[in-house]
Amino acid sequence: MLRVGSAVERNCRGASRREILQVGGASALGLSLTDALRAEAAPSAGSAAADSVILIWLAGGPSQHETFDPKPDQPAEVRGPYGPIETNVSGIQICSLLPQLARVADKYTIIRSLTHGNPNHGYAPMLNGGSEHQTCYGAVVSKMLGGRGPMPPFIHLGGKIPMDAGTLGAAHNPIEIADPTRGEVNIPDSRPPARVDAGRMERRLRLIESFDLLRAQVETNNVLQARDSSYQRAVELLTRPEVRAAFDLTREPQKLRDRYGASIFGQSCLMARRLVEAGTRFIQIQWTERGGGGWDTHGTVLSGILEMEQYLCPRFDQAMATLLRDLEEKGLLKKTLIVAIAEFGRTPQINNRAGRDHWPHVFSAFVAGGGTPGGTVIGSSDPRGAYPANRPVGPGDLAATLYKIVGLNPLVEDRLKPFARGEIVHELQ
């Protein structure tokens, strides 16, 4: 697996992980990407509405009340201090903390009735559709559809998510870029090849500089040149000018970079658009702001409600609205599926620390592009935002729908059945 950058993740479990990433031996490119080039993807069954997917993981679990399902008629301890705002679609309101997204509501669908029973932080069931296989969406898409053009099929941006290809094998793990704004490279899982100076190899380098270094090593080092053809193809892929260019945010106008926001999340969304444009099949973004604790807004450090107002919602609102406009302006939105989800939502009642706690019983998802209808709402929650009132949607249903949109029909594709055991949400087609 190729990893680029560093990140720390903290949430209410008290867990902390830090990856200190340095340039490793060039042979480390190698294990997952080389295997992926050896693997042969079988043709899929079904027609695809989307060529690419951008899946955004809002780690920690946003409050549905302070995002896409406000409850203005409830008491203050339920509704919170923020009112709803009208969107550019008649009859649809979202929280006033998302004013930019309110102006582009015609471009996305809100699911207000997601539900499952797991109140603990984790990446299942929402990143694997509730399957017993600990295999994320991107790995399944990589295995069954392969790449588009010269780009790696599956790229992950932001802090590491400990759910990968699982039973499909390391060949379908993502290339990882922890922070597009820093772009430091680590190519782990192996040691520097002989005749390559370890001190030079271990220097921390910028992403684009690291690709240049890798190509120079390939051209001058006999050990690297002697590797098998799949390895050499992997090296060539990551150092091809068009692949190298896709990772280079400096090629974007500064005004556009500013529109996305000077945050890891904002610049990850911009890089995701560049990767879609270059041909990457599946881009996964992990919310890495606020030290990695993300949307886990119990109120233990700062009032969870204030975190939503001052930090979380403004960054999300700015980057997501810009991503939608940018993709549309470049003619990419219709063929790019965007899904923003989390492990669960938050409690309908604000706690005594002015935050909200874990709540898997009902929460919201954001879906756009890929042929899905904009300006619609699927399902609803009850008056308090506690349970589905109608049209409950489970993790398996979302999984089946995502796969169907990219051309993998779970009704006819036998290889997909272990990973998609829900019903297609036909309102999204």
RAWOKA-V577429 format. One line per field, one symbol per residue. ss: DSSP state (2 for helix, 1 for strand, 0 for the rest). psi: psi as a letter, one per 30 degrees, with the letter a starting at -180 (. if undefined). burial: 1 if it has 16 or more other ideal C-beta (glycine too) atoms within 10 Angstrom, else 0. A space follows every 50 residues. Layout:
BEGIN
ss=???
psi=???
burial=???
END
This chain:
BEGIN
ss=01110001110000011100000002222222222222000000000000 01111110000000000000000002222000011100000011100022 22002221111111000000000000000000001022222222200000 00011110000001022202220011100000001110000000000222 20000022222222222222022220002222222222202222220022 20022222220002222222222222220001111100022200000000 00022222222222222222222222222000222111111000110000 00000001100011111110000001110110000001110010222222 22222000000002220000000002220
psi=kkkjallkkkaffgkkkkjjklkakffffeeeeeeefekkklllklkkfk flkjkkjikejlkeegdgilifgllefefafkllkkagkkfkklkffiee fffgffflkkjggkkagjgkklfkfffggglfkikleeeeeeeffaljbf kkfjkkkalkkhkbfbfflffgllkkjejffehkkkiagllklkgkkeee fgkklleeeeeeeeeeeeffjeeefflleeeeeeeeefgkeeeeeffjff fkkeeeeeefkileeefeeeeeeeeeefgkekkkkkkglhgffbgiifgf elkeeeeeefeeeeeeeeeeeeeeeeeeeggfefgjkkkjlafaalkfkk agghakakjffklllkklagglklhlkkllllffhelkelhkkleeeeee eeeeeggjjfffjeffeffjgakkjffg.
burial=11111110111000000010111111111111111110000001110111 11111111111111111111100100011101011010100111111111 11011011111111110000101111111110111111111111111001 11111111111011110111111111111101111111100110010000 10001011011011101100100100100011111011100011011110 01000010111011111111111111111111111111110111111110 00111011100111111111111111110001101111111111111111 10111111111111111111010111111110011101000111111111 11111111110010010011110110110
END
